[in-house]
Amino acid sequence: MKIRNSLRSLKGRHRDCRVIRRKGRTYVINKVQRRFKARQG
């Protein structure tokens, strides 16, 4: 999982990427390609 300041660029890496907020943290998850995971903060 990558930890980044900006997730907007990571959202565009794959068409199945979703930006989700959990417990005050922002995540990019992808159910199809699991390697496109990222966390902010």
Backbone as XML, in Angstrom:
<?xml version="1.0"?>
<chain id="A" units="angstrom">
  <residue number="1" name="MET">
    <atom name="N" x="0.838" y="-1.184" z="0.000"/>
    <atom name="CA" x="0.000" y="0.000" z="0.000"/>
    <atom name="C" x="0.882" y="1.245" z="0.000"/>
  </residue>
  <residue number="2" name="LYS">
    <atom name="N" x="0.562" y="2.168" z="-0.876"/>
    <atom name="CA" x="1.291" y="3.421" z="-0.940"/>
    <atom name="C" x="0.663" y="4.436" z="0.020"/>
  </residue>
  <residue number="3" name="ILE">
    <atom name="N" x="1.496" y="5.277" z="0.596"/>
    <atom name="CA" x="1.019" y="6.362" z="1.451"/>
    <atom name="C" x="1.402" y="7.666" z="0.774"/>
  </residue>
  <residue number="4" name="ARG">
    <atom name="N" x="0.397" y="8.435" z="0.393"/>
    <atom name="CA" x="0.620" y="9.636" z="-0.408"/>
    <atom name="C" x="-0.080" y="10.827" z="0.202"/>
  </residue>
  <residue number="5" name="ASN">
    <atom name="N" x="0.367" y="12.018" z="-0.198"/>
    <atom name="CA" x="-0.329" y="13.239" z="0.200"/>
    <atom name="C" x="-1.533" y="13.510" z="-0.685"/>
  </residue>
  <residue number="6" name="SER">
    <atom name="N" x="-1.431" y="13.152" z="-1.958"/>
    <atom name="CA" x="-2.523" y="13.407" z="-2.891"/>
    <atom name="C" x="-2.954" y="12.096" z="-3.524"/>
  </residue>
  <residue number="7" name="LEU">
    <atom name="N" x="-4.241" y="11.787" z="-3.440"/>
    <atom name="CA" x="-4.762" y="10.537" z="-3.994"/>
    <atom name="C" x="-5.438" y="10.741" z="-5.336"/>
  </residue>
  <residue number="8" name="ARG">
    <atom name="N" x="-5.548" y="11.979" z="-5.777"/>
    <atom name="CA" x="-6.265" y="12.216" z="-7.026"/>
    <atom name="C" x="-5.576" y="11.571" z="-8.215"/>
  </residue>
  <residue number="9" name="SER">
    <atom name="N" x="-4.244" y="11.617" z="-8.236"/>
    <atom name="CA" x="-3.521" y="11.013" z="-9.346"/>
    <atom name="C" x="-3.603" y="9.493" z="-9.294"/>
  </residue>
  <residue number="10" name="LEU">
    <atom name="N" x="-3.660" y="8.926" z="-8.098"/>
    <atom name="CA" x="-3.722" y="7.472" z="-7.979"/>
    <atom name="C" x="-5.088" y="6.930" z="-8.366"/>
  </residue>
  <residue number="11" name="LYS">
    <atom name="N" x="-6.101" y="7.771" z="-8.260"/>
    <atom name="CA" x="-7.446" y="7.336" z="-8.630"/>
    <atom name="C" x="-7.537" y="7.041" z="-10.120"/>
  </residue>
  <residue number="12" name="GLY">
    <atom name="N" x="-6.745" y="7.744" z="-10.912"/>
    <atom name="CA" x="-6.825" y="7.572" z="-12.360"/>
    <atom name="C" x="-5.974" y="6.453" z="-12.915"/>
  </residue>
  <residue number="13" name="ARG">
    <atom name="N" x="-5.328" y="5.683" z="-12.074"/>
    <atom name="CA" x="-4.449" y="4.628" z="-12.577"/>
    <atom name="C" x="-5.225" y="3.463" z="-13.170"/>
  </residue>
  <residue number="14" name="HIS">
    <atom name="N" x="-6.447" y="3.245" z="-12.679"/>
    <atom name="CA" x="-7.250" y="2.116" z="-13.138"/>
    <atom name="C" x="-8.706" y="2.529" z="-13.058"/>
  </residue>
  <residue number="15" name="ARG">
    <atom name="N" x="-9.538" y="1.975" z="-13.929"/>
    <atom name="CA" x="-10.924" y="2.442" z="-13.968"/>
    <atom name="C" x="-11.762" y="1.918" z="-12.813"/>
  </residue>
  <residue number="16" name="ASP">
    <atom name="N" x="-11.276" y="0.912" z="-12.086"/>
    <atom name="CA" x="-12.033" y="0.363" z="-10.963"/>
    <atom name="C" x="-11.610" y="0.930" z="-9.615"/>
  </residue>
  <residue number="17" name="CYS">
    <atom name="N" x="-10.741" y="1.941" z="-9.607"/>
    <atom name="CA" x="-10.295" y="2.518" z="-8.344"/>
    <atom name="C" x="-11.413" y="3.338" z="-7.705"/>
  </residue>
  <residue number="18" name="ARG">
    <atom name="N" x="-11.539" y="3.196" z="-6.392"/>
    <atom name="CA" x="-12.537" y="3.941" z="-5.641"/>
    <atom name="C" x="-11.842" y="4.664" z="-4.499"/>
  </residue>
  <residue number="19" name="VAL">
    <atom name="N" x="-12.300" y="5.881" z="-4.217"/>
    <atom name="CA" x="-11.792" y="6.649" z="-3.088"/>
    <atom name="C" x="-12.797" y="6.525" z="-1.946"/>
  </residue>
  <residue number="20" name="ILE">
    <atom name="N" x="-12.333" y="6.025" z="-0.803"/>
    <atom name="CA" x="-13.214" y="5.715" z="0.318"/>
    <atom name="C" x="-12.617" y="6.309" z="1.587"/>
  </residue>
  <residue number="21" name="ARG">
    <atom name="N" x="-13.491" y="6.857" z="2.455"/>
    <atom name="CA" x="-13.031" y="7.414" z="3.734"/>
    <atom name="C" x="-13.459" y="6.482" z="4.853"/>
  </residue>
  <residue number="22" name="ARG">
    <atom name="N" x="-12.485" y="6.050" z="5.644"/>
    <atom name="CA" x="-12.741" y="5.187" z="6.789"/>
    <atom name="C" x="-11.943" y="5.702" z="7.980"/>
  </residue>
  <residue number="23" name="LYS">
    <atom name="N" x="-12.638" y="5.910" z="9.098"/>
    <atom name="CA" x="-11.997" y="6.267" z="10.370"/>
    <atom name="C" x="-11.068" y="7.468" z="10.226"/>
  </residue>
  <residue number="24" name="GLY">
    <atom name="N" x="-11.493" y="8.456" z="9.443"/>
    <atom name="CA" x="-10.706" y="9.669" z="9.285"/>
    <atom name="C" x="-9.568" y="9.567" z="8.305"/>
  </residue>
  <residue number="25" name="ARG">
    <atom name="N" x="-9.373" y="8.420" z="7.692"/>
    <atom name="CA" x="-8.329" y="8.258" z="6.690"/>
    <atom name="C" x="-8.966" y="8.032" z="5.335"/>
  </residue>
  <residue number="26" name="THR">
    <atom name="N" x="-8.266" y="8.454" z="4.299"/>
    <atom name="CA" x="-8.771" y="8.321" z="2.944"/>
    <atom name="C" x="-7.989" y="7.225" z="2.238"/>
  </residue>
  <residue number="27" name="TYR">
    <atom name="N" x="-8.720" y="6.314" z="1.619"/>
    <atom name="CA" x="-8.109" y="5.173" z="0.956"/>
    <atom name="C" x="-8.508" y="5.138" z="-0.507"/>
  </residue>
  <residue number="28" name="VAL">
    <atom name="N" x="-7.616" y="4.601" z="-1.330"/>
    <atom name="CA" x="-7.963" y="4.203" z="-2.691"/>
    <atom name="C" x="-7.918" y="2.688" z="-2.706"/>
  </residue>
  <residue number="29" name="ILE">
    <atom name="N" x="-9.043" y="2.064" z="-3.046"/>
    <atom name="CA" x="-9.079" y="0.611" z="-3.105"/>
    <atom name="C" x="-9.527" y="0.181" z="-4.486"/>
  </residue>
  <residue number="30" name="ASN">
    <atom name="N" x="-9.186" y="-1.042" z="-4.839"/>
    <atom name="CA" x="-9.531" y="-1.586" z="-6.139"/>
    <atom name="C" x="-9.806" y="-3.074" z="-5.943"/>
  </residue>
  <residue number="31" name="LYS">
    <atom name="N" x="-11.041" y="-3.479" z="-6.179"/>
    <atom name="CA" x="-11.409" y="-4.873" z="-5.970"/>
    <atom name="C" x="-10.857" y="-5.780" z="-7.065"/>
  </residue>
  <residue number="32" name="VAL">
    <atom name="N" x="-10.595" y="-5.223" z="-8.250"/>
    <atom name="CA" x="-10.146" y="-6.050" z="-9.376"/>
    <atom name="C" x="-8.630" y="-6.213" z="-9.342"/>
  </residue>
  <residue number="33" name="GLN">
    <atom name="N" x="-7.911" y="-5.082" z="-9.325"/>
    <atom name="CA" x="-6.448" y="-5.108" z="-9.247"/>
    <atom name="C" x="-6.064" y="-4.679" z="-7.835"/>
  </residue>
  <residue number="34" name="ARG">
    <atom name="N" x="-5.735" y="-5.628" z="-6.999"/>
    <atom name="CA" x="-5.505" y="-5.346" z="-5.587"/>
    <atom name="C" x="-4.248" y="-4.526" z="-5.338"/>
  </residue>
  <residue number="35" name="ARG">
    <atom name="N" x="-3.360" y="-4.443" z="-6.308"/>
    <atom name="CA" x="-2.108" y="-3.720" z="-6.058"/>
    <atom name="C" x="-2.296" y="-2.218" z="-6.070"/>
  </residue>
  <residue number="36" name="PHE">
    <atom name="N" x="-3.422" y="-1.713" z="-6.579"/>
    <atom name="CA" x="-3.653" y="-0.271" z="-6.629"/>
    <atom name="C" x="-4.294" y="0.197" z="-5.330"/>
  </residue>
  <residue number="37" name="LYS">
    <atom name="N" x="-3.606" y="-0.008" z="-4.205"/>
    <atom name="CA" x="-4.116" y="0.437" z="-2.921"/>
    <atom name="C" x="-3.272" y="1.614" z="-2.456"/>
  </residue>
  <residue number="38" name="ALA">
    <atom name="N" x="-3.913" y="2.571" z="-1.817"/>
    <atom name="CA" x="-3.191" y="3.725" z="-1.301"/>
    <atom name="C" x="-3.928" y="4.281" z="-0.103"/>
  </residue>
  <residue number="39" name="ARG">
    <atom name="N" x="-3.161" y="4.980" z="0.743"/>
    <atom name="CA" x="-3.731" y="5.589" z="1.935"/>
    <atom name="C" x="-3.176" y="6.996" z="2.076"/>
  </residue>
  <residue number="40" name="GLN">
    <atom name="N" x="-4.026" y="7.888" z="2.559"/>
    <atom name="CA" x="-3.585" y="9.255" z="2.786"/>
    <atom name="C" x="-3.563" y="9.539" z="4.280"/>
  </residue>
  <residue number="41" name="GLY">
    <atom name="N" x="-2.490" y="10.209" z="4.741"/>
    <atom name="CA" x="-2.414" y="10.583" z="6.138"/>
    <atom name="C" x="-1.657" y="9.588" z="6.991"/>
  </residue>
</chain>
